[in-house]
Amino acid sequence: MNLAIIAQLVQILKDAPELGAIEVRRGLFGRWSSIRVTKVGHGTNAAGGAGAGGPHVVVAQAPGGALVAGTATAGPAAPSKPQLVDIKSPMVGTFYSAPEPGADPYVKAGSRVATGQVVCIIEAMKIMNEIEAEVAGLVREVCVENAQPVEFGQPLFRVDPHA
């Protein structure tokens, strides 16, 4: 790699403070084949590739030795999903959505819950344990059917705390 190319890469990093990493890929016989400049906060994943979904500036060498820069994305931009918080089962047992058979469920999709509000019952060893919400928000999903066995740590509800 020649010093003029390195100087151009340094200048790109100076001109764009949101860029944070340079990845140089070498081809055959020690010649480089591409350079990837990654935005700050877009690390690399365990497979060694760029962070998923983030835009990257890709710099390649044109036949005359000049650098050509462009923007590439790893795929179409995904619409931002609300961050949902799971209310998980604290024990192994049987999930009950209502206090007794035939009664209305404590909560259902679309219900608002407050921290500490009872959201269901889990029966374990013939003891009915009331499960309370650990977060306030809007229940987006009920993950378990009534009278279904549940495992420790299994998601019971998904709550949107920002709604």
ChimeraX attribute file (.defattr): number of C-alpha atoms within 10 A of each C-alpha:
attribute: neighborCount
match mode: 1-to-1
recipient: residues
	/A:1	10
	/A:2	7
	/A:3	8
	/A:4	12
	/A:5	14
	/A:6	11
	/A:7	11
	/A:8	13
	/A:9	17
	/A:10	12
	/A:11	11
	/A:12	15
	/A:13	18
	/A:14	12
	/A:15	10
	/A:16	10
	/A:17	10
	/A:18	12
	/A:19	18
	/A:20	15
	/A:21	16
	/A:22	17
	/A:23	13
	/A:24	15
	/A:25	12
	/A:26	13
	/A:27	10
	/A:28	7
	/A:29	6
	/A:30	9
	/A:31	10
	/A:32	14
	/A:33	13
	/A:34	14
	/A:35	19
	/A:36	19
	/A:37	22
	/A:38	23
	/A:39	21
	/A:40	11
	/A:41	12
	/A:42	17
	/A:43	16
	/A:44	13
	/A:45	10
	/A:46	8
	/A:47	7
	/A:48	8
	/A:49	9
	/A:50	20
	/A:51	18
	/A:52	13
	/A:53	13
	/A:54	17
	/A:55	18
	/A:56	19
	/A:57	18
	/A:58	18
	/A:59	20
	/A:60	18
	/A:61	15
	/A:62	10
	/A:63	7
	/A:64	6
	/A:65	11
	/A:66	12
	/A:67	15
	/A:68	10
	/A:69	16
	/A:70	9
	/A:71	11
	/A:72	12
	/A:73	13
	/A:74	12
	/A:75	10
	/A:76	8
	/A:77	10
	/A:78	7
	/A:79	6
	/A:80	6
	/A:81	6
	/A:82	11
	/A:83	11
	/A:84	17
	/A:85	18
	/A:86	21
	/A:87	22
	/A:88	19
	/A:89	20
	/A:90	16
	/A:91	15
	/A:92	16
	/A:93	22
	/A:94	18
	/A:95	24
	/A:96	24
	/A:97	23
	/A:98	18
	/A:99	16
	/A:100	10
	/A:101	10
	/A:102	7
	/A:103	9
	/A:104	11
	/A:105	15
	/A:106	16
	/A:107	19
	/A:108	17
	/A:109	14
	/A:110	13
	/A:111	13
	/A:112	17
	/A:113	23
	/A:114	15
	/A:115	11
	/A:116	12
	/A:117	17
	/A:118	18
	/A:119	23
	/A:120	24
	/A:121	24
	/A:122	24
	/A:123	19
	/A:124	14
	/A:125	9
	/A:126	9
	/A:127	10
	/A:128	16
	/A:129	17
	/A:130	14
	/A:131	18
	/A:132	16
	/A:133	19
	/A:134	18
	/A:135	17
	/A:136	18
	/A:137	21
	/A:138	21
	/A:139	23
	/A:140	19
	/A:141	18
	/A:142	19
	/A:143	14
	/A:144	16
	/A:145	12
	/A:146	15
	/A:147	15
	/A:148	12
	/A:149	15
	/A:150	21
	/A:151	15
	/A:152	11
	/A:153	13
	/A:154	16
	/A:155	18
	/A:156	22
	/A:157	24
	/A:158	20
	/A:159	28
	/A:160	20
	/A:161	18
	/A:162	10
	/A:163	11
